[in-house]
Amino acid sequence: MKRIGRLVVFMVALTVLCGCAAYAGKSGSIRPDREATRMFEVDSCRADYVWYASGPHLFPHAIVGIRKDTKLVDDTLWRKLQMTPETCRDLVTGVQRKALELGQSAHGFSILNDRGERIGIWYSILSARTVARMLDDKTVLLYTPDIDTYERYEKEGRQ
């Protein structure tokens, strides 16, 4: 019986340590930003950013631009994009159409490092939020929005 108790304590301790390790790094932040909204909706997607999207190809859950001097840990569900003005317009329009269909609106956000400096921009509906962690001065871990970002609104509409 003592052996099982020790095993349980060991497993709980391991789980806590793994959970803490997952949140290692310095906290960045995501802030609503009218300039970021304008950059997506008017200026097109800038060439000095590396571009990613998450979610469906026609209406992504989020479009993200990361400064070229900052690396996104992209081994998550981010899809790297070869961004052109046409691709940018199509993606932004897709997010806007899906948002409108769900009674929402799309917004731009600044992605800030732990010192409050903009390292990227994000475009999505308000509820498609994330957490940013700076793993070092030039590497950010940015979680993708929930996989049901749009579906939860569609389910609400059917009830």
Rosetta blueprint (number, residue, H / E / L):
1 M L
2 K H
3 R H
4 I H
5 G H
6 R H
7 L H
8 V H
9 V H
10 F H
11 M H
12 V H
13 A H
14 L H
15 T H
16 V H
17 L H
18 C H
19 G H
20 C H
21 A H
22 A H
23 Y L
24 A L
25 G L
26 K E
27 S E
28 G L
29 S E
30 I E
31 R E
32 P E
33 D L
34 R H
35 E H
36 A H
37 T H
38 R H
39 M H
40 F H
41 E H
42 V L
43 D L
44 S L
45 C L
46 R L
47 A L
48 D L
49 Y E
50 V E
51 W E
52 Y E
53 A E
54 S E
55 G L
56 P L
57 H L
58 L L
59 F L
60 P L
61 H L
62 A E
63 I E
64 V E
65 G E
66 I E
67 R E
68 K L
69 D L
70 T L
71 K E
72 L E
73 V L
74 D L
75 D L
76 T L
77 L L
78 W L
79 R E
80 K E
81 L E
82 Q L
83 M L
84 T L
85 P H
86 E H
87 T H
88 C H
89 R H
90 D H
91 L H
92 V H
93 T H
94 G H
95 V H
96 Q H
97 R H
98 K H
99 A H
100 L H
101 E H
102 L L
103 G L
104 Q L
105 S L
106 A E
107 H E
108 G E
109 F E
110 S E
111 I E
112 L E
113 N L
114 D L
115 R L
116 G L
117 E L
118 R E
119 I E
120 G E
121 I E
122 W E
123 Y E
124 S E
125 I E
126 L L
127 S L
128 A L
129 R L
130 T L
131 V L
132 A E
133 R E
134 M E
135 L E
136 D E
137 D L
138 K L
139 T E
140 V E
141 L E
142 L E
143 Y L
144 T L
145 P L
146 D L
147 I L
148 D L
149 T L
150 Y L
151 E H
152 R H
153 Y H
154 E H
155 K H
156 E H
157 G H
158 R H
159 Q L
